[in-house]
Structures are given as C-alpha cells and as structure tokens.
C-alpha cells in the first residue's frame, strides 16, 4: 500500500523516505531521486532514469558511513555514455549471440550494439528509460521504492507488451533487496540485472583489487572470442582461474581471468526450479574497512565483472576518476541466450505466468 504523501517545499516526504527533483532531460522530462534511510544511518539513493542506484551508504567496522557504489553527481553524466553504472540492464542483460532471438520457432533480430552481439537491451535499453516511482512498504514494515516501466511490443526488437516493476528496499539491518516482476501478453524473454559497481572501501578510493571475492558456483560459461561472445559451453570452475569457491584476493587472481574481465556463473543444476528464497552465492570482504557484502539471489546466473574497462575518463561523485577495477559488479540474472538454452534457467515470460526474481545485497562488518 502506498503511504500518504506530505508536501514540504520541493520534496515528497515519507517515513524514512524522501524524494526530490534530480534533473531534467533535454526534452524537459523530470527525473526524480528517492532516498531510503534506516535507523542505523545507512541510506540508498535511486533515480527514476534507468532505475539507477546512485548511492549506497553503509558503515565500516568503526561505524563510519561511506558510499560504496560508483555514480555521478548530476543527470547529464548519467545521460552521457557510461558503462551502465548503477542501472537496471535489459530487456536482456548481457550479450545475445549474433543478436538473434529464437523463441518457439520464431526468430527476432535485435540490434547489434556490441560488435557482433546485442548487449544490455539495445541502443535505448531499460537503463535509458524514465521509470515511474511510488512509495511502498513490505509486510515487515520496511520502506521501499517501486519503479515501473511499460515496454511496448517491438521496443528494441523484442516481442510482447511487457509491464516491468523493480522494487528497492533498505532493511533495518542494512540489506538492499532488489525484487523484479514482469507480465507480458506474448511469450518473451526477460533477463534483468542490477548493474551497480561496488567498492567496499568507498567510492573513489581507487582500485578494488584488495577485495577478497568468494563465488559459490561449480560451472561457468566463458567467452568464445575477444568480443566476449558467450561460448554456450558449461565448464567446471575447478582447475580454472575462475574458481572463487574459496575466497581469493582479486588483484593476484586477475591474470587468471580471460582479459581480466570475469565470467557468467551457473548457479543451479540443469533443469532445477527457481528457488522460493534467495540462496547466498557470493561474499566479498574489504579488509581495511571491515565491510562485507553478501549476495543472495533466486536468479540462475551471476555475471562477475571486474570493471577492467573503466579507463579514467569518468569522474565520480567524489570528484575522482574511475580507473580500471574501481568497482566490481555482481549481476544476478538469467542466462542471456536462455531463450534457446532453457537448461541454464527459464527466462521466458508467458501470458498468465509472470516472472518474479529477488536478489539481496546484505552489508555487514567483520
């Protein structure tokens, strides 16, 4: 249920939640910023452009609050080209091989916006759309912001009229819950991913190569070429540089990763159903601050990305540039070519059969 609004100057005020105008697009369309805060002082900021998470402020072991995701100070920087920082990527996050969708005997050509492949929903994906936001509450009383977007049939080449909702919640114990839901009037694929870049030492603090990374997965799908086209082959992580089942410091592990990039991990056995509750799939620690990030999800895959392509040309919220490895992505999602590889997890939304997924980014200290 949406809580009653109170008007105070230019801000809508809710219990533990506020919003304000963040900026206007060149066409005059307004983009709002929503802030959720808990009693411990942790806070997240979300903007309606791209359903972007702009900031996540959480304490270190001494209680000091820092922003631990990459982002920008103004709307113009988000509208300008950037590598999907903080955004919801889709309709299909990741690379669709050759930009060809094969769904129940029909072929849908998608735009090739990443070499020979279709990437993150096309030229104007969900990361570049303005979403509609509303205040919501979970049954446990936690405040949420719910963002919705209607994607019409044929948008970026995808079939079906699709209603999408993304709900962000900040819990009392400083967990960020990302819930996605979608319905469609046609069979259509949907692979949404939250594309935040995390640096637990604090945004703008330099490369995250000192982070220790653990990913619970036995199989991965690697790249077939230098354009990161998916190979389509499930390979064991054992014996490869992609094995993070035991925590490893990222810096020394980079040379074992293809082009120092990271791969997509398969989190479930072939044909396994979607779990009811999120399973923990990753744990990241930053020794100096004591911050810990635990990632749990109901999604079938996790794309780990090291931020290797950040090149120092983007200036972040701190006024510092983002160089290689300035932030790490843990994108919980479906398999991008899953329309033709259902054994890697069902990504199809069907009439009368909505898609629901949940990912939790839980922040702790040690």
Secondary structure, DSSP 8 states (H G I E B T S, - for coil): -----EEETTEEEETTEEEEEEEE-TT--EEEEEEEE-TTS-EEEEETBTTEEEEEEEE-TTS-EEE-B---SSHHHHHS--S-TT-EE-SB-SEEGGGEEEETTEEEE----BTTBEETTSTT-GGGSB-EEEEEE-TTS-EEEEEEEEE-TTGGG--S-EEEEEEEEE-TTSEEEEEEEEEESS-EE-B-EE---B-TT-TTS---TT-EEEE--SEEEEESSTT--EEEEEEESTTSTT--SS-EEHHHHGGGSGGG---EEE-S-TT----SS-EEEEEEEETTTTEEEEEEESSSEEEEE--TT--S--B-TTS-B--TTSSBEEEEE--TTTTT-GGG---EEBTTB-EEEEEEEEEEE-
